[in-house]
Amino acid sequence: MATVTKRELVVELSNRTGLTQSQTFDLFQHMLDMITEELAKGNEVTLRRFGTFEVRVTKPKIGRNPNKPGSDMQIPARAVVRFKPGNEMKAQVAGVLPKLMEAQAVASV
């Protein structure tokens, strides 16, 4: 499986919409900035048929340094972004399992 970059998404979106790549890049970047701003305010961002981004707070916990096994350290609570895929995305992604299993089998040979 390949990695798709923002640049590749912009080029494809530009081809599909007829907008210039510059216009498409600006629009794409503004959308990402708006999502980030809303999450930074603590808001949830829901994109129908795609999924929901939400801010979750992790609990503080005790961690251990592998280099100093006897010493414990406090890991503070922090805010993290969680993504919950929508039903349509779940269904489409579920179809990739046979391809992933096949690629994994080929790689192990």
C-alpha positions, 0 to 999 in steps of 0.5 A: 500500500502506498502513502498519498500526500497532500500534494497528490490529493490536491492534484487529483481534486484539481483534476476533478473540479477544474479549479487550478492547483493553486486554488485547490491547494488554498481551499484544501489548506483553509479547510485543514486550518479550520478543522484544526482551529475548531479542535483547538477550541475543544469542538467536535468536527463531524463530516457526514459520510466521512467521520468525526474528529474529537478532542479527548483527554488522556488520564495521567499515568505512571511511566517507566524509563527503559534506561532506568528501570527502577525510576518511575515518572509521572506522565501528565494528562494531555489532549489528543485528537481522536478520529471515528470513521463514519459508516460509509468509510468503515464499509469501504475500508473493510474491503481492503482486508483481502488485499492487505492479507494477500500483500502480507502473505506475499511479503512473508514468502 
